[in-house]
Amino acid sequence: MSRRKKGAPRAEAFAVELCDLCAAAFPGGDAVRGCVPDSSSARRGHDWFDGLRLVTACSDAHFQAVRETYRHRPFVAEELWAAKITRALTTGPPVLSLVHLACRTGLQESQIRRAVAWHNERLRGQRRVDP
């Protein structure tokens, strides 16, 4: 265990953040934060923020650049539903039926089927491109 010398100033701990645009490290107190629409975002324990991504930037200019990038990204309902399904299947007790999955995600059966179809089509597309 290390000890500081008597009378020596304490090293103050401070939060460090990373800019989502340039990856620069900077003091957390200087962060510019906000939410942007993102249909791939469904975080555990934050259901009410599904479809929103919290971004952090080192300056207003970098925040605006990140926001502009997300503004041009399409918001796909099936992608959001697939993210909710993934969250339900990877957290908590096992899902035993489609009805149980609907209860855990708040989705209707038709939405679950569309999300699964969207996900499967996306996987097929990736297999065609990958060697």
Buried (B, 14 or more C-beta within 10 A) or exposed (E): EEEEEEEEEEEEEEEEBBBBBEEEEBEEEEBBEBBBBBBBBBEEEEEEEBBBBBBBBBBEEBBBBBBEEBEEEEEBEBBBBBBBBBBBEEEEEEBEEEEEBBEBBEBEEEBBBBBBEBBEEBEEEEEEEEE
